Amino acid sequence: MDTLTARKLSKSGAMKVLNVALAAAESLNCAVSVAVVDDGGHLIAFGRSDRAELYSVAISQAKARSAALTRFPSGKKSPTGNERDDHHAIAITLAAGAGSFVTIPGGFPLMSQGECVGAVAVSGAGHKDVEIAQRAAAALDN
């Protein structure tokens, strides 16, 4: 077979995920930036709370890109569940390229029928980034 059929994240799906993330952040009284990307890490949708820090814009996009490209949540845990030490995490980031791998939690792949169709990431809420992004990722296909 020379071609494959691939599922793709639609604009309406990306907006649904984005709106769930922003609503979750608001319910937790957090000011955040939220990025939704396709399976290649390209931005589809972006939103920012009124009081979100400017640095959170780039960080949310980097987390989302990392989750999409690795098909695994951003952070220091490996797909096997092992916690990477700082040296190993930095080495992987340098080898993969700073735009491809992020060791900061808060980015999650978006799965549809067992296929990764993109990712969502949140920045600006500290440890709540993970909770907000998980809620948003769970909204896809629901």
Backbone hydrogen bonds, N-H to C=O, Kabsch-Sander energy under -0.5 kcal/mol:
donor,donor_aa,acceptor,acceptor_aa,energy
6,A,4,L,-0.5
9,L,117,V,-0.7
14,A,10,S,-2.5
15,M,11,K,-2.6
16,K,12,S,-2.0
17,V,13,G,-2.2
18,L,14,A,-2.5
19,N,15,M,-2.8
20,V,16,K,-2.1
21,A,17,V,-2.2
22,L,18,L,-2.5
23,A,19,N,-2.2
24,A,20,V,-2.5
25,A,21,A,-2.5
26,E,22,L,-2.2
27,S,23,A,-2.4
28,L,24,A,-1.3
29,N,26,E,-1.5
30,C,25,A,-2.9
32,V,30,C,-0.6
33,S,123,S,-2.5
34,V,47,G,-3.1
35,A,121,A,-2.2
36,V,45,A,-2.8
37,V,119,A,-2.6
38,D,42,H,-2.3
39,D,117,V,-0.7
41,G,38,D,-2.1
44,I,36,V,-3.0
45,A,36,V,-2.0
47,G,34,V,-2.1
49,S,32,V,-3.2
52,A,49,S,-1.5
56,S,53,E,-1.1
57,V,54,L,-1.5
58,A,54,L,-0.6
59,I,55,Y,-1.6
60,S,56,S,-2.3
61,Q,57,V,-1.6
62,A,58,A,-2.3
63,K,59,I,-2.6
64,A,60,S,-2.2
65,R,61,Q,-2.3
66,S,62,A,-2.3
67,A,63,K,-2.4
68,A,64,A,-2.3
69,L,65,R,-2.6
70,T,66,S,-2.3
71,R,67,A,-1.2
72,F,67,A,-0.6
74,S,107,G,-2.0
75,G,102,V,-1.7
78,S,82,N,-3.0
81,G,78,S,-2.3
84,R,76,K,-2.8
84,R,82,N,-0.6
89,A,85,D,-2.6
90,I,86,D,-2.5
91,A,87,H,-2.3
92,I,88,H,-2.3
93,T,89,A,-2.1
94,L,90,I,-2.6
95,A,91,A,-2.3
96,A,92,I,-3.0
97,G,93,T,-1.9
100,S,97,G,-2.7
101,F,97,G,-1.2
106,G,74,S,-0.6
108,F,120,V,-3.2
110,L,118,G,-3.3
111,M,109,P,-0.6
112,S,115,E,-2.8
115,E,112,S,-1.7
117,V,110,L,-3.1
117,V,115,E,-0.6
118,G,110,L,-0.9
119,A,37,V,-1.8
120,V,108,F,-2.5
121,A,35,A,-2.1
122,V,106,G,-2.0
123,S,33,S,-2.1
128,K,125,A,-2.0
129,D,126,G,-1.8
130,V,127,H,-0.6
131,E,127,H,-0.6
132,I,128,K,-2.5
133,A,129,D,-2.5
134,Q,130,V,-2.6
135,R,131,E,-2.1
136,A,132,I,-2.0
137,A,133,A,-2.7
138,A,134,Q,-2.1
139,A,135,R,-0.7
139,A,136,A,-1.0
140,L,137,A,-1.0
142,N,139,A,-1.8
